[in-house]
């Protein structure tokens, strides 16, 4: 007599399938939750400063002859003004239309200014009241950030005082000159 | 003719594996996008941000939100905005060109921040430091409005502004 095998008999074996329905349920719930809470607009920041009065003594650097770089923004025109803090002041003005092409040319000029004055990393922006924020942000973009095709510039490390290469910024410090009492 | 009626002995099964593959890829993508952004922030539907090539990520939620029609400080509506300007009657006792209600709210935040810093930091140099403020503003507003808000913040001892923009490729 044939002995019965322990366990599952061959003739009773059917196709074994993994029940994936609970797995799909979990995935659906997770997907729904993630899609609802996801943010698809990538936001970033442009950091600027406003001038402020301080009782602290003037830093020694102020007594040196340094270059002041200013941008005057109007609705249809942008002007770069460069001037040394001490004589000979050598004031120079460069005008550009407030257009995409004008901003590109302004950026090229700022790169040239920055290359000629590697220690100068601060720029002051003045704007007229009727210039819209969209236009100001485009000017800030051109003045603050380095393009991929631009040369890598040096930036002073605030902690160590040493000059370091910066891949990201053209003029890292931007002061909103118009915001003053 | 094939039929699915009770008479037919064929069983139809739906192949769910491709759907599982899609779900898995979608979940991996969503989880990855979660981990790359330090702060994820939903932009208010009442405003449109300007584009920028900045690579600097948002590190804190905006304290000031200026939509097309309102100004919020920490999610609290402070004043209205009409045609890019705050109505004269809402400017309050104008403080050096600023907006009084905005100044009052920011001063309250500044004082609270100072108390926290005083209680947690021992370095006197840190105590005197001015604060930073994150601001989100509709791209169509004029600089005059931005200047008023910045002046109000300046009076409340905020001198660094992190202006929120939409990031685009350089």
HADDOCK unambig.tbl for C-alpha pairs under 7 A between the chains (distance, minus, plus):
assign (segid A and resid 24 and name CA) (segid B and resid 20 and name CA) 6.79 0.50 0.50
assign (segid A and resid 27 and name CA) (segid B and resid 23 and name CA) 6.46 0.50 0.50
assign (segid A and resid 31 and name CA) (segid B and resid 27 and name CA) 6.17 0.50 0.50
assign (segid A and resid 34 and name CA) (segid B and resid 30 and name CA) 6.45 0.50 0.50
assign (segid A and resid 39 and name CA) (segid B and resid 40 and name CA) 6.39 0.50 0.50
assign (segid A and resid 39 and name CA) (segid B and resid 41 and name CA) 6.78 0.50 0.50
assign (segid A and resid 39 and name CA) (segid B and resid 42 and name CA) 6.19 0.50 0.50
assign (segid A and resid 41 and name CA) (segid B and resid 166 and name CA) 6.99 0.50 0.50
assign (segid A and resid 42 and name CA) (segid B and resid 166 and name CA) 5.98 0.50 0.50
assign (segid A and resid 42 and name CA) (segid B and resid 167 and name CA) 5.53 0.50 0.50
assign (segid A and resid 43 and name CA) (segid B and resid 57 and name CA) 6.78 0.50 0.50
assign (segid A and resid 43 and name CA) (segid B and resid 58 and name CA) 6.43 0.50 0.50
assign (segid A and resid 43 and name CA) (segid B and resid 164 and name CA) 6.65 0.50 0.50
assign (segid A and resid 43 and name CA) (segid B and resid 165 and name CA) 5.65 0.50 0.50
assign (segid A and resid 43 and name CA) (segid B and resid 166 and name CA) 4.58 0.50 0.50
assign (segid A and resid 43 and name CA) (segid B and resid 167 and name CA) 5.30 0.50 0.50
assign (segid A and resid 44 and name CA) (segid B and resid 54 and name CA) 6.30 0.50 0.50
assign (segid A and resid 44 and name CA) (segid B and resid 55 and name CA) 6.69 0.50 0.50
assign (segid A and resid 44 and name CA) (segid B and resid 56 and name CA) 5.51 0.50 0.50
assign (segid A and resid 44 and name CA) (segid B and resid 57 and name CA) 4.49 0.50 0.50
assign (segid A and resid 44 and name CA) (segid B and resid 58 and name CA) 5.02 0.50 0.50
assign (segid A and resid 44 and name CA) (segid B and resid 164 and name CA) 5.78 0.50 0.50
assign (segid A and resid 44 and name CA) (segid B and resid 165 and name CA) 5.37 0.50 0.50
assign (segid A and resid 44 and name CA) (segid B and resid 166 and name CA) 6.07 0.50 0.50
assign (segid A and resid 44 and name CA) (segid B and resid 167 and name CA) 5.60 0.50 0.50
assign (segid A and resid 45 and name CA) (segid B and resid 54 and name CA) 6.72 0.50 0.50
assign (segid A and resid 45 and name CA) (segid B and resid 56 and name CA) 5.73 0.50 0.50
assign (segid A and resid 45 and name CA) (segid B and resid 57 and name CA) 6.12 0.50 0.50
assign (segid A and resid 45 and name CA) (segid B and resid 58 and name CA) 5.76 0.50 0.50
assign (segid A and resid 45 and name CA) (segid B and resid 162 and name CA) 5.58 0.50 0.50
assign (segid A and resid 45 and name CA) (segid B and resid 163 and name CA) 5.19 0.50 0.50
assign (segid A and resid 45 and name CA) (segid B and resid 164 and name CA) 4.57 0.50 0.50
assign (segid A and resid 45 and name CA) (segid B and resid 165 and name CA) 5.72 0.50 0.50
assign (segid A and resid 46 and name CA) (segid B and resid 54 and name CA) 6.73 0.50 0.50
assign (segid A and resid 46 and name CA) (segid B and resid 162 and name CA) 5.62 0.50 0.50
assign (segid A and resid 46 and name CA) (segid B and resid 163 and name CA) 5.11 0.50 0.50
assign (segid A and resid 46 and name CA) (segid B and resid 164 and name CA) 6.63 0.50 0.50
assign (segid A and resid 47 and name CA) (segid B and resid 161 and name CA) 5.63 0.50 0.50
assign (segid A and resid 47 and name CA) (segid B and resid 162 and name CA) 4.46 0.50 0.50
assign (segid A and resid 47 and name CA) (segid B and resid 163 and name CA) 6.17 0.50 0.50
assign (segid A and resid 48 and name CA) (segid B and resid 160 and name CA) 5.95 0.50 0.50
assign (segid A and resid 48 and name CA) (segid B and resid 161 and name CA) 5.29 0.50 0.50
assign (segid A and resid 48 and name CA) (segid B and resid 162 and name CA) 6.53 0.50 0.50
assign (segid A and resid 49 and name CA) (segid B and resid 159 and name CA) 5.60 0.50 0.50
assign (segid A and resid 49 and name CA) (segid B and resid 160 and name CA) 4.46 0.50 0.50
assign (segid A and resid 49 and name CA) (segid B and resid 161 and name CA) 5.91 0.50 0.50
assign (segid A and resid 50 and name CA) (segid B and resid 159 and name CA) 5.25 0.50 0.50
assign (segid A and resid 50 and name CA) (segid B and resid 160 and name CA) 6.53 0.50 0.50
assign (segid A and resid 129 and name CA) (segid B and resid 142 and name CA) 6.41 0.50 0.50
assign (segid A and resid 129 and name CA) (segid B and resid 143 and name CA) 4.96 0.50 0.50
assign (segid A and resid 129 and name CA) (segid B and resid 144 and name CA) 4.41 0.50 0.50
assign (segid A and resid 130 and name CA) (segid B and resid 142 and name CA) 5.28 0.50 0.50
assign (segid A and resid 130 and name CA) (segid B and resid 143 and name CA) 6.07 0.50 0.50
assign (segid A and resid 130 and name CA) (segid B and resid 144 and name CA) 6.57 0.50 0.50
assign (segid A and resid 131 and name CA) (segid B and resid 142 and name CA) 5.45 0.50 0.50
assign (segid A and resid 131 and name CA) (segid B and resid 143 and name CA) 5.57 0.50 0.50
assign (segid A and resid 132 and name CA) (segid B and resid 139 and name CA) 6.86 0.50 0.50
assign (segid A and resid 132 and name CA) (segid B and resid 140 and name CA) 5.70 0.50 0.50
assign (segid A and resid 132 and name CA) (segid B and resid 141 and name CA) 5.43 0.50 0.50
assign (segid A and resid 132 and name CA) (segid B and resid 142 and name CA) 4.06 0.50 0.50
assign (segid A and resid 132 and name CA) (segid B and resid 143 and name CA) 5.63 0.50 0.50
assign (segid A and resid 133 and name CA) (segid B and resid 139 and name CA) 5.01 0.50 0.50
assign (segid A and resid 133 and name CA) (segid B and resid 140 and name CA) 6.17 0.50 0.50
assign (segid A and resid 133 and name CA) (segid B and resid 141 and name CA) 5.81 0.50 0.50
assign (segid A and resid 133 and name CA) (segid B and resid 142 and name CA) 5.87 0.50 0.50
assign (segid A and resid 133 and name CA) (segid B and resid 143 and name CA) 6.04 0.50 0.50
assign (segid A and resid 134 and name CA) (segid B and resid 50 and name CA) 5.14 0.50 0.50
assign (segid A and resid 134 and name CA) (segid B and resid 139 and name CA) 4.62 0.50 0.50
assign (segid A and resid 134 and name CA) (segid B and resid 140 and name CA) 6.36 0.50 0.50
assign (segid A and resid 137 and name CA) (segid B and resid 50 and name CA) 6.74 0.50 0.50
assign (segid A and resid 141 and name CA) (segid B and resid 52 and name CA) 6.19 0.50 0.50
assign (segid A and resid 141 and name CA) (segid B and resid 53 and name CA) 6.66 0.50 0.50
assign (segid A and resid 145 and name CA) (segid B and resid 54 and name CA) 6.95 0.50 0.50
assign (segid A and resid 147 and name CA) (segid B and resid 170 and name CA) 6.84 0.50 0.50
assign (segid A and resid 179 and name CA) (segid B and resid 147 and name CA) 5.75 0.50 0.50
assign (segid A and resid 179 and name CA) (segid B and resid 150 and name CA) 6.73 0.50 0.50
assign (segid A and resid 179 and name CA) (segid B and resid 151 and name CA) 6.16 0.50 0.50
assign (segid A and resid 181 and name CA) (segid B and resid 96 and name CA) 6.37 0.50 0.50
